[in-house]
Amino acid sequence: MGFKEVVETVKNEASDAVEITKLRAKISKEKTAIKSNYVKIGELIYEQQKDMPGDDELGELVKAITESKEKIDGLNADIQKVNEA
């Protein structure tokens, strides 16, 4: 294999590597979009279920979120008290 062939092979492999990197970046972007939409779906379901959570797995998750939100409210109140002191 001559020098020109080696250079061409290296050039092609570098080009392929760049293309693969671009495609992987696009895949990553789409996965991020999917995760964002999952979060939005979850928020919508939570808002629909929060006042009347069922006794199933979804209901337990809704209750857990509500409890966490209440804890956050309490902790924020504690922060406010410390800031006022």
VOVO-976425 format. One record per residue: x, y, z of N, C-alpha, C in turn. Coordinates in Angstrom, 1 decimal. Atoms other than C-alpha are relative to their C-alpha. Layout:
# VOVO-976425
{n_east: X&n_north: Y&n_up: Z&ca_east: X&ca_north: Y&ca_up: Z&c_east: X&c_north: Y&c_up: Z}
...
//
This chain:
# VOVO-976425
{n_east: 0.9&n_north: -1.2&n_up: 0.0&ca_east: 0.0&ca_north: 0.0&ca_up: 0.0&c_east: 0.9&c_north: 1.2&c_up: 0.0}
{n_east: -0.8&n_north: -1.2&n_up: 0.2&ca_east: 1.5&ca_north: 3.3&ca_up: -1.1&c_east: -0.5&c_north: 1.1&c_up: 1.0}
{n_east: 0.2&n_north: -1.1&n_up: -0.9&ca_east: 1.6&ca_north: 6.6&ca_up: 0.9&c_east: -1.4&c_north: 0.6&c_up: -0.3}
{n_east: 1.3&n_north: -0.6&n_up: 0.4&ca_east: -1.4&ca_north: 8.0&ca_up: -1.0&c_east: -1.2&c_north: -0.8&c_up: 0.5}
{n_east: 1.0&n_north: 0.9&n_up: -0.4&ca_east: -3.5&ca_north: 5.0&ca_up: -0.2&c_east: -0.2&c_north: 0.0&c_up: 1.6}
{n_east: 0.0&n_north: -0.1&n_up: -1.4&ca_east: -2.5&ca_north: 5.2&ca_up: 3.5&c_east: -0.7&c_north: 1.3&c_up: 0.4}
{n_east: 0.6&n_north: -1.3&n_up: -0.3&ca_east: -3.4&ca_north: 8.9&ca_up: 3.6&c_east: -1.5&c_north: 0.0&c_up: -0.2}
{n_east: 1.5&n_north: 0.1&n_up: 0.4&ca_east: -6.8&ca_north: 8.2&ca_up: 1.9&c_east: -0.7&c_north: -0.8&c_up: 1.0}
{n_east: 0.7&n_north: 0.8&n_up: -1.0&ca_east: -7.6&ca_north: 5.4&ca_up: 4.3&c_east: -0.1&c_north: 0.7&c_up: 1.4}
{n_east: 0.1&n_north: -0.7&n_up: -1.3&ca_east: -6.8&ca_north: 7.5&ca_up: 7.4&c_east: -1.0&c_north: 1.1&c_up: -0.2}
{n_east: 1.0&n_north: -1.1&n_up: 0.2&ca_east: -8.8&ca_north: 10.4&ca_up: 5.9&c_east: -1.4&c_north: -0.6&c_up: 0.1}
{n_east: 1.3&n_north: 0.6&n_up: 0.0&ca_east: -11.8&ca_north: 8.1&ca_up: 5.3&c_east: -0.4&c_north: -0.4&c_up: 1.4}
{n_east: 0.3&n_north: 0.5&n_up: -1.3&ca_east: -11.6&ca_north: 6.6&ca_up: 8.8&c_east: -0.2&c_north: 1.2&c_up: 0.9}
{n_east: 0.3&n_north: -1.2&n_up: -0.8&ca_east: -11.4&ca_north: 10.1&ca_up: 10.4&c_east: -1.3&c_north: 0.6&c_up: -0.4}
{n_east: 1.3&n_north: -0.5&n_up: 0.4&ca_east: -14.4&ca_north: 11.2&ca_up: 8.3&c_east: -1.1&c_north: -0.9&c_up: 0.6}
{n_east: 1.0&n_north: 0.9&n_up: -0.6&ca_east: -16.3&ca_north: 8.1&ca_up: 9.5&c_east: -0.1&c_north: 0.3&c_up: 1.5}
{n_east: 0.1&n_north: -0.3&n_up: -1.4&ca_east: -15.4&ca_north: 8.9&ca_up: 13.1&c_east: -0.7&c_north: 1.2&c_up: 0.3}
{n_east: 0.7&n_north: -1.2&n_up: -0.2&ca_east: -16.6&ca_north: 12.4&ca_up: 12.8&c_east: -1.5&c_north: -0.2&c_up: -0.2}
{n_east: 1.4&n_north: 0.3&n_up: 0.3&ca_east: -19.9&ca_north: 11.2&ca_up: 11.2&c_east: -0.7&c_north: -0.8&c_up: 1.1}
{n_east: 0.5&n_north: 0.8&n_up: -1.1&ca_east: -20.4&ca_north: 8.7&ca_up: 14.0&c_east: -0.2&c_north: 0.8&c_up: 1.2}
{n_east: 0.2&n_north: -0.9&n_up: -1.1&ca_east: -19.8&ca_north: 11.3&ca_up: 16.6&c_east: -1.2&c_north: 0.9&c_up: -0.2}
{n_east: 1.2&n_north: -0.9&n_up: 0.2&ca_east: -22.4&ca_north: 13.6&ca_up: 15.0&c_east: -1.3&c_north: -0.8&c_up: 0.2}
{n_east: 1.2&n_north: 0.9&n_up: -0.2&ca_east: -24.9&ca_north: 10.7&ca_up: 14.9&c_east: -0.3&c_north: -0.3&c_up: 1.4}
{n_east: 0.2&n_north: 0.3&n_up: -1.4&ca_east: -24.3&ca_north: 9.8&ca_up: 18.5&c_east: -0.5&c_north: 1.3&c_up: 0.7}
{n_east: 0.5&n_north: -1.3&n_up: -0.6&ca_east: -24.8&ca_north: 13.5&ca_up: 19.5&c_east: -1.5&c_north: 0.2&c_up: -0.3}
{n_east: 1.4&n_north: -0.1&n_up: 0.3&ca_east: -28.1&ca_north: 13.4&ca_up: 17.7&c_east: -0.9&c_north: -1.0&c_up: 0.8}
{n_east: 0.7&n_north: 1.0&n_up: -0.9&ca_east: -29.1&ca_north: 10.2&ca_up: 19.5&c_east: -0.1&c_north: 0.5&c_up: 1.4}
{n_east: 0.0&n_north: -0.5&n_up: -1.4&ca_east: -28.2&ca_north: 11.8&ca_up: 22.8&c_east: -1.0&c_north: 1.1&c_up: 0.1}
{n_east: 1.0&n_north: -1.1&n_up: 0.0&ca_east: -30.3&ca_north: 14.9&ca_up: 21.9&c_east: -1.4&c_north: -0.6&c_up: 0.1}
{n_east: 1.3&n_north: 0.7&n_up: 0.0&ca_east: -33.3&ca_north: 12.6&ca_up: 21.2&c_east: -0.3&c_north: -0.6&c_up: 1.3}
{n_east: 0.2&n_north: 0.6&n_up: -1.3&ca_east: -32.8&ca_north: 10.7&ca_up: 24.4&c_east: -0.4&c_north: 1.0&c_up: 1.1}
{n_east: 0.3&n_north: -1.1&n_up: -0.9&ca_east: -32.8&ca_north: 14.0&ca_up: 26.3&c_east: -1.5&c_north: 0.5&c_up: -0.2}
{n_east: 1.4&n_north: -0.5&n_up: 0.3&ca_east: -36.1&ca_north: 15.0&ca_up: 24.6&c_east: -1.0&c_north: -1.0&c_up: 0.6}
{n_east: 0.9&n_north: 1.1&n_up: -0.6&ca_east: -37.6&ca_north: 11.6&ca_up: 25.6&c_east: -0.1&c_north: 0.2&c_up: 1.5}
{n_east: 0.0&n_north: -0.2&n_up: -1.5&ca_east: -36.6&ca_north: 12.1&ca_up: 29.2&c_east: -0.9&c_north: 1.2&c_up: 0.4}
{n_east: 0.7&n_north: -1.2&n_up: -0.3&ca_east: -38.0&ca_north: 15.6&ca_up: 29.2&c_east: -1.5&c_north: -0.2&c_up: -0.1}
{n_east: 1.4&n_north: 0.3&n_up: 0.2&ca_east: -41.3&ca_north: 14.4&ca_up: 27.8&c_east: -0.6&c_north: -1.0&c_up: 1.0}
{n_east: 0.4&n_north: 0.9&n_up: -1.1&ca_east: -41.5&ca_north: 11.5&ca_up: 30.4&c_east: -0.3&c_north: 0.9&c_up: 1.2}
{n_east: 0.2&n_north: -0.9&n_up: -1.2&ca_east: -41.1&ca_north: 14.2&ca_up: 33.1&c_east: -1.3&c_north: 0.7&c_up: -0.1}
{n_east: 1.2&n_north: -0.8&n_up: 0.2&ca_east: -43.9&ca_north: 16.3&ca_up: 31.6&c_east: -1.2&c_north: -0.9&c_up: 0.1}
{n_east: 1.1&n_north: 1.0&n_up: -0.1&ca_east: -46.2&ca_north: 13.2&ca_up: 31.3&c_east: -0.2&c_north: -0.2&c_up: 1.5}
{n_east: 0.2&n_north: 0.3&n_up: -1.5&ca_east: -45.5&ca_north: 12.4&ca_up: 35.0&c_east: -0.6&c_north: 1.2&c_up: 0.7}
{n_east: 0.5&n_north: -1.2&n_up: -0.6&ca_east: -46.2&ca_north: 16.0&ca_up: 36.0&c_east: -1.5&c_north: 0.1&c_up: -0.3}
{n_east: 1.4&n_north: 0.0&n_up: 0.4&ca_east: -49.5&ca_north: 15.9&ca_up: 34.1&c_east: -0.8&c_north: -1.0&c_up: 0.8}
{n_east: 0.7&n_north: 1.1&n_up: -0.8&ca_east: -50.5&ca_north: 12.6&ca_up: 35.7&c_east: -0.1&c_north: 0.4&c_up: 1.5}
{n_east: 0.0&n_north: -0.4&n_up: -1.4&ca_east: -49.5&ca_north: 13.8&ca_up: 39.1&c_east: -1.1&c_north: 1.1&c_up: 0.3}
{n_east: 1.0&n_north: -1.1&n_up: -0.2&ca_east: -51.7&ca_north: 17.0&ca_up: 38.8&c_east: -1.4&c_north: -0.6&c_up: -0.1}
{n_east: 1.3&n_north: 0.6&n_up: 0.1&ca_east: -54.6&ca_north: 14.8&ca_up: 37.7&c_east: -0.4&c_north: -0.9&c_up: 1.1}
{n_east: 0.2&n_north: 1.0&n_up: -1.1&ca_east: -54.2&ca_north: 12.3&ca_up: 40.5&c_east: 0.2&c_north: 0.5&c_up: 1.4}
{n_east: -0.4&n_north: -0.4&n_up: -1.3&ca_east: -53.0&ca_north: 14.4&ca_up: 43.4&c_east: -1.1&c_north: 0.1&c_up: 1.1}
{n_east: 1.1&n_north: -0.2&n_up: -1.0&ca_east: -56.4&ca_north: 15.1&ca_up: 45.0&c_east: -0.7&c_north: -1.4&c_up: 0.3}
{n_east: 0.6&n_north: 1.2&n_up: -0.3&ca_east: -57.6&ca_north: 11.5&ca_up: 44.7&c_east: 0.9&c_north: -1.2&c_up: -0.4}
{n_east: -0.9&n_north: 1.1&n_up: 0.4&ca_east: -54.7&ca_north: 9.1&ca_up: 44.5&c_east: -0.6&c_north: -1.4&c_up: 0.4}
{n_east: 0.5&n_north: 1.4&n_up: -0.2&ca_east: -55.6&ca_north: 5.4&ca_up: 44.2&c_east: 0.9&c_north: -0.8&c_up: 0.9}
{n_east: -0.8&n_north: 0.9&n_up: -0.9&ca_east: -54.3&ca_north: 2.5&ca_up: 46.2&c_east: 1.0&c_north: -0.9&c_up: -0.8}
{n_east: -0.9&n_north: 0.8&n_up: 0.9&ca_east: -52.3&ca_north: 1.1&ca_up: 43.2&c_east: 1.4&c_north: 0.6&c_up: 0.1}
{n_east: -1.4&n_north: -0.5&n_up: 0.0&ca_east: -48.6&ca_north: 1.7&ca_up: 42.4&c_east: 0.0&c_north: 1.5&c_up: -0.4}
{n_east: 0.1&n_north: -1.4&n_up: 0.4&ca_east: -49.5&ca_north: 5.0&ca_up: 40.7&c_east: -0.4&c_north: 0.9&c_up: 1.2}
{n_east: 0.5&n_north: -0.8&n_up: -1.1&ca_east: -51.4&ca_north: 6.2&ca_up: 43.7&c_east: 1.1&c_north: 0.1&c_up: 1.1}
{n_east: -1.1&n_north: 0.0&n_up: -1.0&ca_east: -48.4&ca_north: 5.3&ca_up: 46.0&c_east: 1.0&c_north: 1.0&c_up: -0.5}
{n_east: -1.0&n_north: -0.9&n_up: 0.5&ca_east: -46.1&ca_north: 7.3&ca_up: 43.8&c_east: -0.5&c_north: 1.5&c_up: 0.1}
{n_east: 0.6&n_north: -1.3&n_up: -0.2&ca_east: -48.5&ca_north: 10.3&ca_up: 43.8&c_east: 0.1&c_north: 0.4&c_up: 1.4}
{n_east: -0.1&n_north: -0.3&n_up: -1.4&ca_east: -48.6&ca_north: 10.1&ca_up: 47.6&c_east: 1.4&c_north: 0.4&c_up: 0.4}
{n_east: -1.5&n_north: -0.3&n_up: -0.3&ca_east: -44.8&ca_north: 10.0&ca_up: 47.8&c_east: 0.4&c_north: 1.4&c_up: -0.5}
{n_east: -0.3&n_north: -1.4&n_up: 0.5&ca_east: -44.5&ca_north: 13.1&ca_up: 45.6&c_east: -0.6&c_north: 1.0&c_up: 0.9}
{n_east: 0.7&n_north: -0.9&n_up: -0.9&ca_east: -47.1&ca_north: 14.9&ca_up: 47.7&c_east: 0.8&c_north: 0.2&c_up: 1.3}
{n_east: -0.7&n_north: 0.0&n_up: -1.3&ca_east: -45.2&ca_north: 14.0&ca_up: 50.9&c_east: 1.3&c_north: 0.7&c_up: -0.2}
{n_east: -1.3&n_north: -0.7&n_up: 0.2&ca_east: -41.9&ca_north: 15.2&ca_up: 49.4&c_east: -0.2&c_north: 1.5&c_up: -0.2}
{n_east: 0.3&n_north: -1.4&n_up: 0.2&ca_east: -43.5&ca_north: 18.5&ca_up: 48.3&c_east: -0.3&c_north: 0.6&c_up: 1.4}
{n_east: 0.3&n_north: -0.6&n_up: -1.3&ca_east: -44.8&ca_north: 19.0&ca_up: 51.9&c_east: 1.3&c_north: 0.1&c_up: 0.8}
{n_east: -1.3&n_north: -0.1&n_up: -0.7&ca_east: -41.3&ca_north: 18.3&ca_up: 53.3&c_east: 0.8&c_north: 1.2&c_up: -0.5}
{n_east: -0.7&n_north: -1.1&n_up: 0.6&ca_east: -39.8&ca_north: 20.8&ca_up: 50.9&c_east: -0.6&c_north: 1.3&c_up: 0.5}
{n_east: 0.7&n_north: -1.2&n_up: -0.5&ca_east: -42.4&ca_north: 23.4&ca_up: 52.0&c_east: 0.5&c_north: 0.2&c_up: 1.5}
{n_east: -0.5&n_north: -0.1&n_up: -1.4&ca_east: -41.4&ca_north: 22.7&ca_up: 55.6&c_east: 1.4&c_north: 0.5&c_up: 0.1}
{n_east: -1.4&n_north: -0.4&n_up: 0.0&ca_east: -37.7&ca_north: 23.0&ca_up: 54.9&c_east: 0.2&c_north: 1.4&c_up: -0.4}
{n_east: -0.1&n_north: -1.4&n_up: 0.5&ca_east: -38.2&ca_north: 26.2&ca_up: 53.0&c_east: -0.5&c_north: 1.0&c_up: 1.1}
{n_east: 0.4&n_north: -0.8&n_up: -1.2&ca_east: -40.1&ca_north: 27.6&ca_up: 56.1&c_east: 1.1&c_north: 0.0&c_up: 1.0}
{n_east: -1.1&n_north: 0.0&n_up: -0.9&ca_east: -37.2&ca_north: 26.5&ca_up: 58.2&c_east: 1.1&c_north: 1.0&c_up: -0.4}
{n_east: -1.0&n_north: -0.9&n_up: 0.6&ca_east: -34.8&ca_north: 28.4&ca_up: 55.9&c_east: -0.4&c_north: 1.5&c_up: 0.2}
{n_east: 0.5&n_north: -1.4&n_up: -0.2&ca_east: -37.0&ca_north: 31.5&ca_up: 56.1&c_east: 0.2&c_north: 0.4&c_up: 1.5}
{n_east: -0.1&n_north: -0.3&n_up: -1.4&ca_east: -37.0&ca_north: 31.3&ca_up: 59.9&c_east: 1.5&c_north: 0.4&c_up: 0.4}
{n_east: -1.4&n_north: -0.2&n_up: -0.3&ca_east: -33.2&ca_north: 31.1&ca_up: 60.0&c_east: 0.5&c_north: 1.4&c_up: -0.6}
{n_east: -0.3&n_north: -1.3&n_up: 0.6&ca_east: -32.9&ca_north: 34.1&ca_up: 57.6&c_east: -0.6&c_north: 1.2&c_up: 0.8}
{n_east: 0.6&n_north: -1.0&n_up: -0.8&ca_east: -35.2&ca_north: 36.1&ca_up: 59.8&c_east: 0.6&c_north: 0.2&c_up: 1.3}
{n_east: -0.6&n_north: -0.1&n_up: -1.3&ca_east: -33.3&ca_north: 35.4&ca_up: 62.9&c_east: 1.3&c_north: 0.9&c_up: 0.0}
//
